[in-house]
């Protein structure tokens, strides 16, 4: 009923998958966090139809949701299964990442009664220092112990910490990972899939592509950092729309919204838009961001409130019902995720991922509209 929603262009998702396919390297579409706010099930289907062969999730629950929707493609959980979730996850054919003795032992306990090995992807920490086997020199022994305990080495991988900005650090990580891979192979174990590259790594470091690239932010048409991948023609999939709900003319100097932190410098038309920080529109964008109305940029006036924001339309009178674009293109103007990120001291990933569940998603293209 409220005129605030997100449009997701599935043809753009498909285009981005193809743009991020490099030679014979497989593509994993990372659809964690509800597909970075775009809708995981629908995006996953569009990505698979476009040639992706794997899906990546952060949570077992995310993988189970994809399975419940009828998706049969391989799914990798990007962190170890939480204790107690192994049976459900393995039964649903969610591929586990493993990097600790405890994680390996819990999966082995599932594998033994089943009588068949559980395929795992061993993650090695080469410098991100979030999760992963540390020290990396222990990888060959860890793999040998895991295989002996009933696990099968399906994949070996790492994660790049600075691929969007730091060539020296990234090359050092890749060199260390290559050494680990050599050690594992020398010990007699050959992973079917080797992967290290996120979107930035795949774009900037061809040597990082190995057998599989994990496309996260690029899948949604957003550069991993401004200018990185600009030559690929990635197409943003998300447009966040609303509509003018109320209009008033205010005299110069009349202060608006909570805290009275904004006042127009001249008589101005003000439009109220039914979207706020409870929907994921950052409060830090108060008086700092633009929205698009009638193909024009209009500044957010004063504090973004929980359910509404006010926009300074200047001398141009808007009308209730006029389309408002918070993120995306209208006419010749565009508000990008990186623009909003720069105005709210964050990154583009957070801008799209934080759009709340009370904002409906409308999916277009990719064989249909939902």
Secondary structure, DSSP 8 states (H G I E B T S, - for coil): --S-EEEEEHHHHHHHHHHT--TT-EEEEE-HHHHHTT-HHHHHHHHHHTT--EEEESSHHHHHHHHHTT--SEEEESS---TT-HHHHHHTTEEEEE-SHHHHHHHHHHHHHHTS-EEEEEEB-SS--SSSBSSGGGHHHHHHHHHHTTEEEEEEE---SSTTT-HHHHHHHHHHHHHHHHHHHHTT---SEEEEE-HHHHHH-GGG-TTEEEESGGGGT--SSTTTTGGGT----EEEEEEEEEEEEE-TT-EESGGG-EE-SS-EEEEEES--GGGT--GGGTTT-EEEETTEEEEE-S---SS-EEEE-TTS---TT-EEEEEEEETTEEE-HHHHHHHTTS-HHHHHHT--TTSEEEEESTT---
